[in-house]
Amino acid sequence: CTFIGATIGTSAFNERLGTASLVKHLQAALTILIAATLKANDNGQILKDTVGVEEIIGIDSSMVTLWGGLSAYFKGTFMEAAMKLHLAINLVTGAVQWFEITPGATHDSQRFPSILPRTLYIFDLGYWSGQLLQKIMDKGAFFLSRVKSNASLTVTTVAFGIGQSIVGHNLLSFPISRKRGDIIDLTVLMIIDEVEIPFRAVGFWYKKESTYRWYLTNLTCKRSIIYDLYRLRWQIELSFKSLKSTLNFDHIPTLNPNTVVVFTLLALLNYVFVVVIRQAAVADALKKGCKHAGSSSIQKSAKLFAEIAAMLFDVVKLGRRITKKTLLLLAEKILPLLGSVFDRNYRQRKTTVERLQSANS
């Protein structure tokens, strides 16, 4: 109200916040900003060379509980009303590749981004579907997923880690009562639409449970990096955590369905700015030859964005009066803060990306 020099009542403000036109404009702004942040950094290129793909994309979703009066628009599953945000991000840079907003009751397997060739898609069991795996391969792309507990996978070939006695058996039914090798690498068959399709199954010994954890993929990279690749999926979990804990995505106090979408789009817009900050920090560190360039954190970047948001808004309020000098002064204030997005313990522990790079060298 101070900025525009007028008094707006709460009801009038809420009415403006819930208009379809605002939804449309925010979607347009978000599309432009997403396109501007898709460029990967040097770490991403090295990782692609290691795995043999063009992009590494993580897919997941997260729900927000809504007031019960919105159940006609956003039907929930375990709650009366809920909204679900489906998200695909670049697991190296954190950049948003695709998003969709649906009722909470929508199953994850019903929402998936357009599949691009030479792209690796990593997802959890909520997306497990033989038809989806086949579609990804038909598009010339790659996937990596945990194996569902009720999956029927017949072992046809042993590449590494266990004897031939497992051949011909269902992978999950075969009794492996003790550790064989740290890694087991097999070829298995899955029946999809009455056709037997071969996949690669890689098992990693999980000491805590004295069993193997199995992963299904069509990648041909080193077996030793499969587990670290799947660990990259945790980055999308951290993105959702940042959206909820720092960027106000977890609280949507409204009965207007348009306002629900507006709040979600605003949280995503904030997240895109977080990605911009992270990319700027990484680019600056690489330019300076800093050893910690690969240890940036999306959560630390979100916290930095929250700290400087007021400063950014002060510049936005200048509108047409923004000058090059203003932007340079803003940059002078922000640049010294970029170091806070990196892990202080980078010397003691390698990031997942750094371990994958080491495997390649």
Buried (B, 14 or more C-beta within 10 A) or exposed (E): EEEEEEEEEEEEEBEEBBBEEBBEEBBEEBEEBBEEBEEBBEBBEBBBEBBEBBBBBBBBBBBBBBBEEBBEBBBBEEBBBBBBBBBBBBBBBBBBBBBBBBBBBBEBEEBBBEBBEEBBBBBBEEBBBBEBBBBBBEBEBBBBBBBBEEBBBBBEEBBEBBEEEBBEEEBBEEEBEEBBEEBBBBBBBBEBEEEEBEBBBBBBBEEEEEBBBBBBBBBEBBBBBBBBBBBBBEBBEBBBBBBBBBBBBBEBEBBBBBBBBBBBBBBBBBBBBBBBBBBBBBBBBBEEEBEBBBBBBBBBBBBBBBEBEEEEEEBEEEEEEEEEEEEEEBEEEBEEBBBBBBBEEBEEEBBBBBBBBEBEE
